[in-house]
Amino acid sequence: MGIGRFLILLGAVLILIGAIVSILPRLPIPIGKLPGDLVFRGKNWVFYFPLGTSILLSVLLTLILWLLARR
């Protein structure tokens, strides 16, 4: 694959990611605030680990890729 095709593909992927990120706040699913997302707050620090969100995204991406591979 030539460098030109790679850059076009990379640009298309970045546009798709940007569109998804801009649509996420409007969805009824509170991405990043799901049950299972861990937040630990200290006096001067906050540790946030989105475990529930990570599991949800992993399942969704697995299903999408599985459906695409079946073709």
DSSP file (Angstrom, degrees, kcal/mol; ACC not computed):
  #  RESIDUE AA STRUCTURE BP1 BP2  ACC     N-H-->O    O-->H-N    N-H-->O    O-->H-N    TCO  KAPPA ALPHA  PHI   PSI    X-CA   Y-CA   Z-CA
    1    1 A M              0   0    0      0, 0.0     2,-0.0     0, 0.0     0, 0.0   0.000 360.0 360.0 360.0 133.6    0.0    0.0    0.0
    2    2 A G     >  -     0   0    0      1,-0.1     4,-2.0     4,-0.0     5,-0.1  -0.293 360.0-112.3 -75.3 162.3    1.4    3.4   -0.9
    3    3 A I  H  > S+     0   0    0      1,-0.2     4,-2.3     2,-0.2     5,-0.2   0.834 115.7  58.2 -63.8 -32.5    1.9    6.2    1.5
    4    4 A G  H  > S+     0   0    0      2,-0.2     4,-2.2     1,-0.2    -1,-0.2   0.936 107.2  45.3 -64.0 -46.8   -0.9    8.2   -0.2
    5    5 A R  H  > S+     0   0    0      1,-0.2     4,-2.5     2,-0.2    -1,-0.2   0.894 112.0  53.1 -63.5 -39.5   -3.5    5.5    0.4
    6    6 A F  H  X S+     0   0    0     -4,-2.0     4,-2.7     1,-0.2    -1,-0.2   0.920 109.6  47.7 -61.3 -44.2   -2.3    5.1    4.0
    7    7 A L  H  X S+     0   0    0     -4,-2.3     4,-2.4     2,-0.2    -1,-0.2   0.880 111.4  50.6 -67.1 -37.3   -2.7    8.8    4.7
    8    8 A I  H  X S+     0   0    0     -4,-2.2     4,-2.3     2,-0.2    -2,-0.2   0.930 112.6  46.8 -64.3 -44.3   -6.2    8.9    3.1
    9    9 A L  H  X S+     0   0    0     -4,-2.5     4,-2.3     2,-0.2    -2,-0.2   0.915 111.9  50.5 -62.9 -43.6   -7.2    5.9    5.3
   10   10 A L  H  X S+     0   0    0     -4,-2.7     4,-2.3     1,-0.2    -1,-0.2   0.904 110.6  49.8 -61.3 -42.1   -5.8    7.5    8.4
   11   11 A G  H  X S+     0   0    0     -4,-2.4     4,-2.2     2,-0.2    -1,-0.2   0.900 110.0  50.3 -63.3 -41.6   -7.6   10.8    7.7
   12   12 A A  H  X S+     0   0    0     -4,-2.3     4,-2.2     2,-0.2    -2,-0.2   0.898 110.6  49.6 -64.3 -40.3  -10.9    8.9    7.2
   13   13 A V  H  X S+     0   0    0     -4,-2.3     4,-2.5     2,-0.2    -2,-0.2   0.910 110.7  49.8 -65.2 -41.8  -10.4    7.1   10.5
   14   14 A L  H  X S+     0   0    0     -4,-2.3     4,-2.3     2,-0.2    -2,-0.2   0.880 110.3  50.3 -65.0 -38.0   -9.7   10.3   12.3
   15   15 A I  H  X S+     0   0    0     -4,-2.2     4,-2.2     2,-0.2    -1,-0.2   0.914 111.2  49.3 -64.8 -42.0  -12.8   12.0   10.8
   16   16 A L  H  X S+     0   0    0     -4,-2.2     4,-2.3     2,-0.2    -2,-0.2   0.917 111.5  48.2 -63.1 -44.3  -14.9    9.0   11.9
   17   17 A I  H  X S+     0   0    0     -4,-2.5     4,-2.5     1,-0.2    -1,-0.2   0.906 111.1  51.4 -62.9 -41.9  -13.5    9.1   15.5
   18   18 A G  H  X S+     0   0    0     -4,-2.3     4,-1.9     2,-0.2    -1,-0.2   0.889 109.7  49.4 -62.4 -40.2  -14.1   12.8   15.6
   19   19 A A  H  X S+     0   0    0     -4,-2.2     4,-1.4     2,-0.2    -2,-0.2   0.910 111.9  48.5 -65.7 -41.8  -17.7   12.4   14.5
   20   20 A I  H  X S+     0   0    0     -4,-2.3     4,-2.0     1,-0.2     3,-0.3   0.922 110.7  50.3 -64.5 -43.6  -18.3    9.7   17.1
   21   21 A V  H  < S+     0   0    0     -4,-2.5    -1,-0.2     1,-0.2    -2,-0.2   0.863 110.6  49.6 -64.2 -35.5  -16.7   11.8   19.9
   22   22 A S  H  < S+     0   0    0     -4,-1.9    -1,-0.2     1,-0.2    -2,-0.2   0.765 113.8  46.0 -75.6 -23.1  -18.9   14.7   19.0
   23   23 A I  H >X S+     0   0    0     -4,-1.4     3,-1.7    -3,-0.3     4,-0.5   0.776  93.3  79.6 -86.8 -28.6  -22.1   12.6   19.0
   24   24 A L  G >< S+     0   0    0     -4,-2.0     3,-1.4     1,-0.3     7,-0.3   0.833  85.3  57.4 -53.2 -42.6  -21.4   10.7   22.3
   25   25 A P  G 34 S+     0   0    0      0, 0.0    -1,-0.3     0, 0.0    -2,-0.1   0.762 103.9  55.3 -63.3 -21.0  -22.6   13.5   24.7
   26   26 A R  G <4 S+     0   0    0     -3,-1.7    -2,-0.2    -4,-0.2    -3,-0.1   0.592  87.2  99.0 -86.7 -10.5  -26.0   13.5   23.0
   27   27 A L  S << S-     0   0    0     -3,-1.4     4,-0.1    -4,-0.5    -3,-0.0  -0.430  79.3-126.6 -76.5 151.4  -26.6    9.8   23.6
   28   28 A P  S    S+     0   0    0      0, 0.0    -1,-0.1     0, 0.0    -4,-0.0   0.623  89.9  89.3 -73.2 -10.5  -28.8    8.6   26.5
   29   29 A I  S    S-     0   0    0     -5,-0.1     2,-2.2     1,-0.1    -2,-0.2  -0.780  81.4-134.9 -87.4 121.0  -26.0    6.3   27.7
   30   30 A P    >   -     0   0    0      0, 0.0     3,-2.8     0, 0.0     2,-0.1  -0.469  23.7-158.4 -78.1  77.5  -23.7    8.2   30.1
   31   31 A I  T 3  S+     0   0    0     -2,-2.2    -4,-0.0    -7,-0.3    -2,-0.0  -0.353  79.3  21.3 -58.4 127.7  -20.4    7.1   28.6
   32   32 A G  T 3  S+     0   0    0     -2,-0.1    -1,-0.3    18,-0.1    19,-0.1   0.293 118.2  66.8  94.5  -8.7  -17.7    7.5   31.2
   33   33 A K  S <  S+     0   0    0     -3,-2.8    -2,-0.2    17,-0.1     3,-0.1  -0.072  70.0 132.1-132.3  33.1  -20.2    7.5   34.1
   34   34 A L  S >  S-     0   0    0      1,-0.1     3,-2.0    -5,-0.1    18,-0.2  -0.414  70.3 -86.0 -82.3 159.7  -21.5    4.0   33.9
   35   35 A P  T 3  S+     0   0    0      0, 0.0    -1,-0.1     0, 0.0     3,-0.1  -0.469 119.1  38.8 -60.9 135.9  -21.8    1.6   36.9
   36   36 A G  T 3  S+     0   0    0      1,-0.4     2,-0.5    -2,-0.2    15,-0.5   0.204  80.6 125.3 102.6 -14.7  -18.5    0.0   37.4
   37   37 A D    <   -     0   0    0     -3,-2.0     2,-0.4    14,-0.2    -1,-0.4  -0.686  56.2-140.3 -76.6 125.3  -16.5    3.1   36.5
   38   38 A L  E     +A   49   0A   0     11,-2.8    11,-3.1    -2,-0.5     2,-0.4  -0.735  23.6 178.7 -96.4 132.0  -14.2    3.6   39.5
   39   39 A V  E     -A   48   0A   0     -2,-0.4     2,-0.5     9,-0.2     9,-0.2  -0.984   4.1-174.0-132.1 121.7  -13.4    7.1   40.9
   40   40 A F  E     -A   47   0A   0      7,-3.0     7,-3.1    -2,-0.4     2,-0.5  -0.972   8.0-164.7-115.5 125.2  -11.2    7.5   43.9
   41   41 A R  E     +A   46   0A   0     -2,-0.5     5,-0.2     5,-0.2     2,-0.2  -0.935   8.7 178.1-115.3 129.3  -10.9   11.0   45.3
   42   42 A G        -     0   0    0      3,-3.2     0, 0.0    -2,-0.5     0, 0.0  -0.419  49.8 -84.1-109.2-169.5   -8.2   12.1   47.8
   43   43 A K  S    S+     0   0    0      1,-0.2     3,-0.0    -2,-0.2    -1,-0.0   0.931 124.3   7.1 -64.7 -45.4   -7.5   15.5   49.3
   44   44 A N  S    S+     0   0    0     -3,-0.0     2,-0.3     0, 0.0    -1,-0.2   0.126 125.4  56.4-125.1  19.8   -5.5   16.8   46.3
   45   45 A W        -     0   0    0      2,-0.0    -3,-3.2     0, 0.0     2,-0.4  -0.984  53.5-155.7-151.0 159.0   -5.9   14.1   43.7
   46   46 A V  E     -A   41   0A   0     -2,-0.3     2,-0.5    -5,-0.2    -5,-0.2  -0.996   6.4-163.3-137.3 130.7   -8.5   12.1   41.7
   47   47 A F  E     -A   40   0A   0     -7,-3.1    -7,-3.0    -2,-0.4     2,-0.5  -0.975  11.2-173.4-115.3 122.5   -8.0    8.7   40.2
   48   48 A Y  E     +A   39   0A   0     -2,-0.5    -9,-0.2    -9,-0.2    -2,-0.0  -0.968   9.4 177.1-120.8 125.1  -10.5    7.7   37.5
   49   49 A F  E     -A   38   0A   0    -11,-3.1   -11,-2.8    -2,-0.5     2,-2.1  -0.929  18.9-152.9-128.3 106.7  -10.6    4.2   35.9
   50   50 A P     >  +     0   0    0      0, 0.0     4,-2.2     0, 0.0   -13,-0.2  -0.420  35.7 152.0 -80.6  69.1  -13.5    3.7   33.4
   51   51 A L  H  > S+     0   0    0     -2,-2.1     4,-2.2   -15,-0.5   -14,-0.2   0.932  71.5  46.1 -66.3 -48.2  -13.9   -0.1   33.9
   52   52 A G  H  > S+     0   0    0     -3,-0.3     4,-2.3   -18,-0.2    -1,-0.2   0.908 114.5  48.1 -61.9 -43.0  -17.6   -0.3   33.0
   53   53 A T  H  > S+     0   0    0      2,-0.2     4,-2.6     1,-0.2     5,-0.2   0.894 110.4  52.4 -64.7 -40.6  -17.1    1.9   30.0
   54   54 A S  H  X S+     0   0    0     -4,-2.2     4,-2.2     2,-0.2    -2,-0.2   0.902 110.1  47.8 -63.0 -41.8  -14.1   -0.1   28.8
   55   55 A I  H  X S+     0   0    0     -4,-2.2     4,-2.3     2,-0.2    -2,-0.2   0.925 112.4  49.4 -65.5 -44.2  -16.1   -3.4   29.1
   56   56 A L  H  X S+     0   0    0     -4,-2.3     4,-2.4     1,-0.2    -2,-0.2   0.934 113.1  46.0 -60.8 -47.4  -19.0   -1.9   27.2
   57   57 A L  H  X S+     0   0    0     -4,-2.6     4,-2.7     1,-0.2     5,-0.2   0.875 111.0  53.6 -64.6 -37.3  -16.8   -0.6   24.4
   58   58 A S  H  X S+     0   0    0     -4,-2.2     4,-2.2    -5,-0.2    -1,-0.2   0.919 110.3  46.4 -63.2 -44.0  -14.9   -3.9   24.2
   59   59 A V  H  X S+     0   0    0     -4,-2.3     4,-2.3     2,-0.2    -2,-0.2   0.928 114.1  48.1 -64.5 -45.0  -18.1   -5.8   23.7
   60   60 A L  H  X S+     0   0    0     -4,-2.4     4,-2.4     1,-0.2    -2,-0.2   0.928 113.7  45.9 -62.8 -45.7  -19.5   -3.4   21.1
   61   61 A L  H  X S+     0   0    0     -4,-2.7     4,-2.7     1,-0.2     5,-0.2   0.874 111.1  53.5 -66.1 -36.4  -16.2   -3.4   19.1
   62   62 A T  H  X S+     0   0    0     -4,-2.2     4,-2.3    -5,-0.2    -1,-0.2   0.926 110.7  46.6 -62.8 -44.5  -16.0   -7.2   19.3
   63   63 A L  H  X S+     0   0    0     -4,-2.3     4,-2.3     2,-0.2    -2,-0.2   0.915 113.3  48.6 -63.7 -43.1  -19.5   -7.5   17.9
   64   64 A I  H  X S+     0   0    0     -4,-2.4     4,-2.2     1,-0.2    -2,-0.2   0.941 114.4  44.6 -63.0 -47.7  -18.9   -5.0   15.1
   65   65 A L  H  X S+     0   0    0     -4,-2.7     4,-2.1     1,-0.2    -1,-0.2   0.863 111.9  53.2 -66.8 -35.0  -15.6   -6.7   14.1
   66   66 A W  H  X S+     0   0    0     -4,-2.3     4,-1.1    -5,-0.2    -1,-0.2   0.910 110.1  48.1 -64.4 -41.9  -17.2  -10.2   14.3
   67   67 A L  H  < S+     0   0    0     -4,-2.3     4,-0.4     1,-0.2     3,-0.2   0.891 112.3  48.7 -65.8 -38.8  -20.0   -9.0   12.0
   68   68 A L  H >< S+     0   0    0     -4,-2.2     3,-0.8     1,-0.2    -1,-0.2   0.852 109.4  53.0 -68.7 -34.2  -17.5   -7.5    9.5
   69   69 A A  H 3< S+     0   0    0     -4,-2.1    -1,-0.2     1,-0.2    -2,-0.2   0.733  96.5  68.0 -74.5 -21.7  -15.4  -10.6    9.5
   70   70 A R  T 3<        0   0    0     -4,-1.1    -1,-0.2     1,-0.3    -2,-0.2   0.719 360.0 360.0 -70.2 -20.0  -18.3  -12.9    8.7
   71   71 A R    <         0   0    0     -3,-0.8    -1,-0.3    -4,-0.4    -2,-0.1   0.499 360.0 360.0 -56.6 360.0  -18.6  -11.3    5.2
